[in-house]
């Protein structure tokens, strides 16, 4: 998130050259802040954390992200900087409550708008398959803010699966959200072929490789896939169009009839890198 005034709290404590190196953005999940600090400012991490806690009175713990998000579970290494030494917290979004351990599970508050956007598209009685559900945020918001009949919520991370179950119970969605632990390809092939009206793929690192099984999860008449990817695009390039080309090539090879009526850049993830989403309408096989 961005907060006006953050750098102003450090003006009297860091010289201008160092102040320019301070990242403006950081994540606040519940009462925990996760910050990135350049190596040149590492010795000032506590000072930066103090400024964040001064600006946000609800923040009780500050952690420094020391590695990129990576691995099968999309985790990042965290280093304690200030406040309480814990990585578990409770996060609230759109009248839903999520328990999460930021050290053991992937979670991003920056996808808040996207979660509600997708939920608003779900029609009454739809069956939804969430292939990469994490702690259940997309799945539970869909269950709470739509009239979906069932949301199959899959994740391979045992810790995320445990918190998913806890969140399903906390939000009283046990009759509509079905947590499933394991690899999405294996679970869909074994249990969920041709069952879904809508499939979510909120894992950009794997979405393209799993696109075939997402299609297989849809009912024979087709349905919708919400596809997420990371795209590198220079100033003169459109990241959404680049993603459409990439997806179109694969769906054409699969001989799938489709349309991509909507796409947007969700957020910046690095220099020239953006996370994008495509809403893909699958109309069946040719």
Kinemage of the C-alpha trace (Angstrom):
@kinemage 1
@onewidth
@group {chain A} dominant
@subgroup {mainchain}
@vectorlist {calphas} color= white
{ca unk a 1} P 0.000 0.000 0.000
{ca unk a 2} L 1.041 3.655 -0.318
{ca unk a 3} L 0.692 6.133 2.489
{ca unk a 4} L 1.249 9.876 2.102
{ca unk a 5} L 3.606 11.205 4.720
{ca unk a 6} L 5.646 8.047 5.201
{ca unk a 7} L 8.886 9.525 3.906
{ca unk a 8} L 8.254 12.807 5.718
{ca unk a 9} L 8.611 10.960 9.026
{ca unk a 10} L 12.146 10.008 7.987
{ca unk a 11} L 13.298 13.365 6.619
{ca unk a 12} L 15.054 14.380 9.827
{ca unk a 13} L 16.587 10.932 10.328
{ca unk a 14} L 17.988 10.042 6.902
{ca unk a 15} L 19.985 12.177 4.510
{ca unk a 16} L 18.324 12.949 1.137
{ca unk a 17} L 20.346 10.351 -0.763
{ca unk a 18} L 19.286 7.551 1.583
{ca unk a 19} L 15.729 8.843 1.770
{ca unk a 20} L 15.390 8.427 -2.007
{ca unk a 21} L 16.214 4.735 -1.619
{ca unk a 22} L 13.338 4.066 0.788
{ca unk a 23} L 10.568 2.080 -0.910
{ca unk a 24} L 7.274 3.947 -0.896
{ca unk a 25} L 5.159 0.785 -0.968
{ca unk a 26} L 4.714 -1.933 1.612
{ca unk a 27} L 2.048 -4.438 2.608
{ca unk a 28} L -0.109 -4.309 5.705
{ca unk a 29} L -1.926 -7.560 6.422
{ca unk a 30} L -4.059 -7.305 9.534
{ca unk a 31} L -1.724 -5.879 12.172
{ca unk a 32} L 1.516 -6.925 10.439
{ca unk a 33} L 3.541 -4.812 8.017
{ca unk a 34} L 5.893 -6.409 5.495
{ca unk a 35} L 8.499 -4.042 4.101
{ca unk a 36} L 11.338 -4.228 1.585
{ca unk a 37} L 14.574 -2.480 2.504
{ca unk a 38} L 17.475 -2.069 0.063
{ca unk a 39} L 20.766 -3.549 1.245
{ca unk a 40} L 22.247 -0.043 1.448
{ca unk a 41} L 19.603 0.839 4.049
{ca unk a 42} L 19.593 -2.451 5.958
{ca unk a 43} L 21.122 -0.841 9.038
{ca unk a 44} L 18.185 1.600 9.072
{ca unk a 45} L 15.472 -1.092 8.960
{ca unk a 46} L 14.378 -0.469 12.554
{ca unk a 47} L 14.084 3.250 11.852
{ca unk a 48} L 11.857 2.599 8.833
{ca unk a 49} L 9.761 0.119 10.825
{ca unk a 50} L 9.323 2.698 13.585
{ca unk a 51} L 8.004 5.209 11.058
{ca unk a 52} L 5.467 2.686 9.736
{ca unk a 53} L 4.255 1.847 13.247
{ca unk a 54} L 3.979 5.573 14.010
{ca unk a 55} L 1.924 6.104 10.867
{ca unk a 56} L -0.281 3.028 11.367
{ca unk a 57} L -1.297 2.654 14.999
{ca unk a 58} L -2.856 -0.751 14.303
{ca unk a 59} L 0.464 -2.295 13.200
{ca unk a 60} L 1.931 -4.439 15.983
{ca unk a 61} L 4.668 -6.236 14.073
{ca unk a 62} L 7.024 -5.321 11.211
{ca unk a 63} L 8.958 -7.819 9.084
{ca unk a 64} L 11.496 -7.268 6.311
{ca unk a 65} L 11.115 -9.330 3.142
{ca unk a 66} L 14.562 -10.747 2.392
{ca unk a 67} L 13.817 -12.843 -0.698
{ca unk a 68} L 11.502 -12.785 -3.702
{ca unk a 69} L 8.305 -14.821 -3.608
{ca unk a 70} L 9.185 -18.270 -4.934
{ca unk a 71} L 8.960 -22.034 -4.713
{ca unk a 72} L 5.955 -24.322 -5.060
{ca unk a 73} L 4.185 -22.601 -2.176
{ca unk a 74} L 5.029 -19.018 -3.281
{ca unk a 75} L 6.706 -18.123 0.001
{ca unk a 76} L 9.115 -15.325 0.883
{ca unk a 77} L 11.724 -15.204 3.630
{ca unk a 78} L 10.955 -12.731 6.396
{ca unk a 79} L 13.214 -11.116 8.992
{ca unk a 80} L 11.750 -9.657 12.190
{ca unk a 81} L 12.407 -5.918 12.538
{ca unk a 82} L 10.117 -4.469 15.198
{ca unk a 83} L 7.132 -5.145 17.436
{ca unk a 84} L 5.704 -8.542 18.258
{ca unk a 85} L 7.634 -11.530 16.952
{ca unk a 86} L 4.839 -13.365 15.104
{ca unk a 87} L 3.746 -13.897 11.513
{ca unk a 88} L 0.136 -14.927 12.160
{ca unk a 89} L -2.572 -12.318 11.877
{ca unk a 90} L -6.227 -11.712 11.055
{ca unk a 91} L -7.084 -9.737 7.940
{ca unk a 92} L -10.513 -8.338 7.055
{ca unk a 93} L -11.834 -7.693 3.558
{ca unk a 94} L -15.387 -7.136 2.256
{ca unk a 95} L -17.017 -8.451 5.455
{ca unk a 96} L -14.829 -11.566 5.389
{ca unk a 97} L -12.176 -12.553 7.940
{ca unk a 98} L -8.985 -14.406 7.065
{ca unk a 99} L -6.457 -15.987 9.381
{ca unk a 100} L -3.039 -16.326 7.773
{ca unk a 101} L 0.577 -17.073 8.611
{ca unk a 102} L 2.631 -14.835 6.320
{ca unk a 103} L 5.709 -17.019 6.742
{ca unk a 104} L 3.946 -20.253 5.726
{ca unk a 105} L 1.290 -19.067 3.247
{ca unk a 106} L 1.161 -16.691 0.302
{ca unk a 107} L -1.236 -13.787 0.742
{ca unk a 108} L -1.490 -10.390 -0.944
{ca unk a 109} L -3.797 -7.578 0.180
{ca unk a 110} L -3.134 -5.967 -3.214
{ca unk a 111} L -5.573 -8.378 -4.873
{ca unk a 112} L -8.534 -7.085 -2.864
{ca unk a 113} L -10.229 -5.346 -5.800
{ca unk a 114} L -9.622 -8.334 -8.043
{ca unk a 115} L -11.213 -10.753 -5.585
{ca unk a 116} L -14.411 -8.715 -5.451
{ca unk a 117} L -14.377 -8.103 -9.206
{ca unk a 118} L -14.424 -11.829 -9.883
{ca unk a 119} L -17.060 -12.457 -7.206
{ca unk a 120} L -19.335 -9.883 -8.862
{ca unk a 121} L -19.210 -11.858 -12.124
{ca unk a 122} L -20.361 -15.163 -10.628
{ca unk a 123} L -23.937 -16.054 -11.577
{ca unk a 124} L -26.490 -17.823 -9.342
{ca unk a 125} L -26.054 -21.594 -9.083
{ca unk a 126} L -22.615 -21.596 -10.690
{ca unk a 127} L -20.025 -24.193 -9.767
{ca unk a 128} L -16.587 -22.628 -9.365
{ca unk a 129} L -13.192 -24.327 -9.253
{ca unk a 130} L -10.368 -22.326 -7.678
{ca unk a 131} L -7.209 -24.137 -8.750
{ca unk a 132} L -4.761 -22.240 -6.523
{ca unk a 133} L -6.781 -21.132 -3.520
{ca unk a 134} L -4.181 -20.362 -0.839
{ca unk a 135} L -5.919 -19.581 2.457
{ca unk a 136} L -9.261 -19.344 0.633
{ca unk a 137} L -9.615 -15.598 0.058
{ca unk a 138} L -11.001 -15.698 -3.516
{ca unk a 139} L -13.178 -18.719 -2.711
{ca unk a 140} L -14.712 -17.322 0.467
{ca unk a 141} L -15.384 -13.866 -0.985
{ca unk a 142} L -17.154 -15.543 -3.909
{ca unk a 143} L -19.210 -17.640 -1.490
{ca unk a 144} L -20.139 -14.614 0.631
{ca unk a 145} L -20.840 -12.176 -2.196
{ca unk a 146} L -22.468 -14.295 -4.876
{ca unk a 147} L -25.053 -17.029 -5.187
{ca unk a 148} L -22.594 -19.663 -6.348
{ca unk a 149} L -23.768 -23.178 -5.665
{ca unk a 150} L -20.334 -24.611 -4.832
{ca unk a 151} L -16.718 -23.422 -4.810
{ca unk a 152} L -14.093 -26.174 -4.970
{ca unk a 153} L -11.032 -24.653 -3.353
{ca unk a 154} L -7.729 -26.413 -4.109
{ca unk a 155} L -4.233 -25.839 -2.732
{ca unk a 156} L -1.110 -27.977 -2.495
{ca unk a 157} L 0.411 -26.175 0.513
{ca unk a 158} L -0.528 -28.047 3.751
{ca unk a 159} L -0.296 -24.872 5.859
{ca unk a 160} L -2.472 -22.892 3.447
{ca unk a 161} L -4.967 -25.758 3.395
{ca unk a 162} L -5.134 -25.727 7.203
{ca unk a 163} L -5.823 -21.979 7.255
{ca unk a 164} L -8.308 -22.362 4.414
{ca unk a 165} L -10.356 -24.732 6.536
{ca unk a 166} L -10.148 -22.342 9.497
{ca unk a 167} L -11.297 -19.459 7.306
{ca unk a 168} L -14.162 -21.447 5.826
{ca unk a 169} L -15.396 -22.091 9.372
{ca unk a 170} L -14.810 -18.481 10.498
{ca unk a 171} L -16.835 -17.141 7.586
{ca unk a 172} L -19.589 -19.742 7.842
{ca unk a 173} L -19.163 -20.915 4.247
{ca unk a 174} L -18.730 -24.603 5.042
{ca unk a 175} L -21.803 -25.565 3.005
{ca unk a 176} L -20.545 -23.870 -0.166
{ca unk a 177} L -16.732 -23.873 -0.107
{ca unk a 178} L -15.114 -27.310 -0.417
{ca unk a 179} L -11.392 -27.278 0.557
{ca unk a 180} L -9.281 -29.848 -1.316
{ca unk a 181} L -5.594 -30.468 -0.571
{ca unk a 182} L -3.267 -31.430 -3.408
{ca unk a 183} L -2.065 -30.522 -6.879
{ca unk a 184} L -4.831 -28.968 -8.967
{ca unk a 185} L -4.066 -31.124 -12.002
{ca unk a 186} L -4.302 -34.336 -10.004
{ca unk a 187} L -7.470 -33.338 -8.146
{ca unk a 188} L -9.316 -32.051 -11.203
{ca unk a 189} L -8.392 -35.112 -13.264
{ca unk a 190} L -9.541 -37.438 -10.504
{ca unk a 191} L -12.657 -35.641 -9.240
{ca unk a 192} L -13.675 -32.475 -11.071
{ca unk a 193} L -13.635 -33.058 -14.833
{ca unk a 194} L -16.480 -31.245 -16.630
{ca unk a 195} L -17.982 -29.863 -13.402
{ca unk a 196} L -17.303 -26.111 -13.431
{ca unk a 197} L -18.991 -23.071 -14.895
{ca unk a 198} L -16.014 -20.927 -13.895
{ca unk a 199} L -12.353 -21.642 -13.108
{ca unk a 200} L -9.941 -19.371 -11.244
{ca unk a 201} L -6.178 -19.522 -11.835
{ca unk a 202} L -4.709 -16.938 -9.400
{ca unk a 203} L -1.173 -18.344 -9.550
{ca unk a 204} L 0.696 -16.518 -12.333
{ca unk a 205} L 3.737 -18.789 -12.172
{ca unk a 206} L 1.732 -21.897 -13.086
{ca unk a 207} L -1.402 -20.709 -14.861
{ca unk a 208} L -0.088 -21.150 -18.403
{ca unk a 209} L 1.134 -24.699 -17.724
{ca unk a 210} L -2.232 -25.637 -16.166
{ca unk a 211} L -4.463 -24.029 -18.786
{ca unk a 212} L -5.318 -27.387 -20.356
{ca unk a 213} L -6.643 -28.812 -17.094
{ca unk a 214} L -8.591 -25.610 -16.424
{ca unk a 215} L -10.407 -26.191 -19.722
{ca unk a 216} L -10.991 -29.831 -18.743
{ca unk a 217} L -12.626 -28.718 -15.497
{ca unk a 218} L -15.293 -26.750 -17.370
{ca unk a 219} L -18.634 -28.242 -18.356
{ca unk a 220} L -18.907 -29.530 -21.948
{ca unk a 221} L -20.713 -26.373 -23.043
{ca unk a 222} L -17.802 -24.278 -21.769
{ca unk a 223} L -17.596 -21.443 -19.276
{ca unk a 224} L -15.175 -18.850 -17.945
{ca unk a 225} L -11.521 -18.959 -16.924
{ca unk a 226} L -9.920 -16.140 -14.931
{ca unk a 227} L -6.296 -16.433 -15.956
{ca unk a 228} L -3.418 -14.619 -14.215
{ca unk a 229} L 0.117 -14.199 -15.521
{ca unk a 230} L 3.241 -12.059 -15.171
{ca unk a 231} L 4.131 -10.136 -18.327
{ca unk a 232} L 7.259 -8.183 -19.206
{ca unk a 233} L 6.315 -5.185 -21.333
{ca unk a 234} L 8.330 -2.138 -22.353
{ca unk a 235} L 6.860 1.344 -22.721
{ca unk a 236} L 5.720 0.732 -26.285
{ca unk a 237} L 4.169 -2.671 -25.479
{ca unk a 238} L 0.735 -3.545 -24.100
{ca unk a 239} L 1.076 -6.234 -21.396
{ca unk a 240} L -2.545 -7.321 -21.781
{ca unk a 241} L -2.134 -7.833 -25.533
{ca unk a 242} L 1.080 -9.777 -24.963
{ca unk a 243} L -0.763 -12.068 -22.543
{ca unk a 244} L -3.609 -12.535 -25.031
{ca unk a 245} L -1.157 -13.640 -27.713
{ca unk a 246} L 0.478 -16.123 -25.342
{ca unk a 247} L -2.846 -17.634 -24.276
{ca unk a 248} L -4.306 -17.617 -27.781
{ca unk a 249} L -1.399 -19.667 -29.104
{ca unk a 250} L -1.959 -22.356 -26.506
{ca unk a 251} L -5.750 -22.498 -26.833
{ca unk a 252} L -5.474 -22.645 -30.612
{ca unk a 253} L -3.052 -25.561 -30.354
{ca unk a 254} L -5.611 -27.270 -28.109
{ca unk a 255} L -8.309 -26.590 -30.754
{ca unk a 256} L -10.455 -24.687 -28.281
{ca unk a 257} L -13.123 -22.189 -29.357
{ca unk a 258} L -12.708 -19.126 -27.153
{ca unk a 259} L -12.939 -15.358 -26.760
{ca unk a 260} L -11.048 -12.987 -24.466
{ca unk a 261} L -13.445 -10.077 -23.953
{ca unk a 262} L -11.640 -8.564 -20.966
{ca unk a 263} L -8.137 -8.138 -19.634
{ca unk a 264} L -6.408 -5.678 -17.365
{ca unk a 265} L -3.153 -4.997 -15.579
{ca unk a 266} L -3.696 -5.892 -11.931
{ca unk a 267} L -0.497 -4.420 -10.465
{ca unk a 268} L 3.160 -3.679 -11.095
{ca unk a 269} L 5.483 -6.403 -9.809
{ca unk a 270} L 8.868 -4.996 -10.856
{ca unk a 271} L 10.577 -2.834 -13.462
{ca unk a 272} L 8.691 -3.473 -16.746
{ca unk a 273} L 6.818 -6.393 -15.134
{ca unk a 274} L 3.074 -6.472 -14.484
{ca unk a 275} L 0.579 -8.985 -13.211
{ca unk a 276} L -2.337 -9.200 -15.615
{ca unk a 277} L -5.688 -10.985 -15.653
{ca unk a 278} L -7.607 -12.263 -18.668
{ca unk a 279} L -11.260 -13.278 -18.509
{ca unk a 280} L -11.439 -16.079 -21.071
{ca unk a 281} L -14.746 -17.406 -22.381
{ca unk a 282} L -14.395 -21.035 -23.436
{ca unk a 283} L -17.031 -22.122 -25.967
{ca unk a 284} L -16.033 -25.741 -26.411
{ca unk a 285} L -13.688 -27.742 -28.624
{ca unk a 286} L -13.513 -27.294 -32.390
